[in-house]
Amino acid sequence: MIRVDEKNNVFLLNTENTSYGIAIVDGRYIEHLYYGAKLEETDIRYLLREDEAPFTPSVNKRETGAFLDFAPMEYPEAGMGDYRESALSVRSVKGHRASELCYEGYEITPGKPALEGLPATWGEDSECSTLKIFCRDSLLGMKVTLMYSVFEGVDALTRSVLIENEGEEPFYIEKILSACLDMDDRDFEVISLIGSWARERHIQRMPLGYGRQNIASFKGESSHQEHPFLALVTPETTQSTGEVYAMNFVYSGNFIAQAEKSQFDSVRMSMGIHPEGFTWKLEPGERFTAPEVVMVYSAEGLGKMTRTFHDLYREHLIRSPYLHKKRPILINNWEATYFEFDEKKLLEIAKDAAELGIEMLVMDDGWFGKRNLDDSSLGDWYVNEEKIKGGLHELVENVKKLGLKFGIWIEPEMISPESELYRKHPDWAIQIPGRDITQSRAQYVLDFSRKEVVDGVYEMISDVLKSADISYVKWDMNRQLATLGSYALPADRQGELSHRYVLGVYRMQERLITDFPEILLENCSGGGARFDAGMLYYSPQIWCSDDTDAIERLAIQEGTALVYPVSAMGAHVSVCPNHAVGRVTPFETRGDVALLGTFGYELDITKLSDEEKEQVKVQVEKYHRYNDLIREGDYYRLASVSDNGYYDSWMIVEKDKSRALVFYVQVMARANAKSRFVRLAGLDPEKRYIAGGKTYAGSTLMRAGVRIPSEFGDFKSRLIEIMEA
Ligand code: GLA
């Protein structure tokens, strides 16, 4: 609910448990008042410290500079004297870099408007409301609208910014962040998600020192290395205690997320498109919308933050008709065959898979053009009939006869120098004329800022999708952007390329899911380089990582599930020794870890032993028994092997608290170890539950725990189902 106190010039944005306060100062400055646990009253201007000079410019005109460099601002601009990180930097045609936003008015509407061309959360009029604060820089003729949407029942709010040129001359936006939060420091620590290829989204926590700490990507995608999520937490924060301020970007391209501790012990937290290489020319009459940032505050630790993000994304971001459905158990041939397959091999896999209860075959990279290795043919989206003899339609029909659905891999944003497409349209690749194009995985990136490029690729791919009964598409993106240049953009718009590229990707994904609504789309990027909230708007699931080792996956899935619903995590059982790390883990453990996700297989099933095949059947049964609970339930992290070195544990609790599933993985065995009690979470303390054949009070299971015996051997997993008695 959004409350306006006209007398005090205060806006209070309330959710069930949180408040966000904004004040208008001196009729022009838009200042931040408060974000945290819920406040009932709007008379909170004392938080501005107005009686402490120089905190109100009208009272102390001499010290506007000091005011600008201290006051908590909602949307700080560069160039006027706030030397902390700015959210907005604009260059005029005369070359000056400054802007000064003056408050003009506001509007409150039920619901939430869509953001043109961008992914964003959505909600009914009864579920959310939106505050727009209008302001203006009169010298530039720039109108800025700060947009805040409040999801009352979910304890989340979203921010975005719209800039319109209402002046007579163009200007250049050189930096536009989407959200900024100023507050006093409380010995904050910074939590971010960091990693590498095959090691995505590991949780990192460190103290916030003076100066700026940021995580960022200017790789053209959200990236393997750093992730568009940032949380500031008070030092005592655990899964269930402490205060958490979190930001997550609903965007898939360049980003910066930063925390800055100032000379006055205030903290500025901000997030938006990375300004590196970014300039956007805005002609008179044009508008620019900054992508959305989701903000979550929790007074009950990280667990509450996680569940808020999960609920928000499941109910107000992911649109797919598959969201609340069990996804078909798939088998993907990538780790089974890499590029060496033909239709016979695929049918052999399909046949064995069908017998064990697997429901869909996915044909990965290597089915098109002349692609027998990763060095050619991206862009030539027609079936290689030397490999797939008889063609795609026949293969799909034969797979269907075996009782399986069929899925296919594509990488639409790319072009191989060795391809017919490149020979025909060399200018379609992103490049700087006169320079060698930086190659990565022997491929170039297509200039998706150009409509004709997106349309050209789309036509080829939609012809493939129409040619056979295809139920699933894995959309991959296997390199980052470099040598940034577009043949279609004039010199003073080249800085728009990276963002226009992402908008092109969004346009094509929107078209794909509109034209083929029955297709289940899974995004992917060299594993999990584009596992972000932007992509979730288009696909209900994303491939988490090319590292399929069950033990490595513990940290990857823990970090991913810190923010994103487990229903979105692509997770498969693969063969051992594992292809990424060479580790040998029990088949059962691989299955249990993959259950925390979409579940599937990534191995040559024809080569499994009879015993392993029997285990596949058991895993398929577990999937059917537990997936509704896992997909829709509340996630609680109980222990982390990254902290304790020995074991990992989490649980999923049904929303009505009638059922739960506890996962426990003994990562390292210990000599002479006794059993361990793991305290559960999220149950109803008043209810009685059956666990392992015995009945306990929910409060007992949460206070005293369930007993887990120590086992002989590493990497052993255990599932414990808990049912209301
Ligand atoms: C990426 C994906 C893999 C596989 C290969 C194919 O690395 O993450 O799953 O599809 O590309 O080239």
Boltz pocket constraint, residues with backbone or C-beta under 6 A from the ligand:
constraints:
  - pocket:
      binder: B
      contacts: [[A, 334], [A, 364], [A, 365], [A, 374], [A, 409], [A, 476], [A, 478], [A, 524], [A, 525], [A, 526], [A, 527], [A, 528], [A, 543], [A, 545], [A, 546]]
      max_distance: 6.0
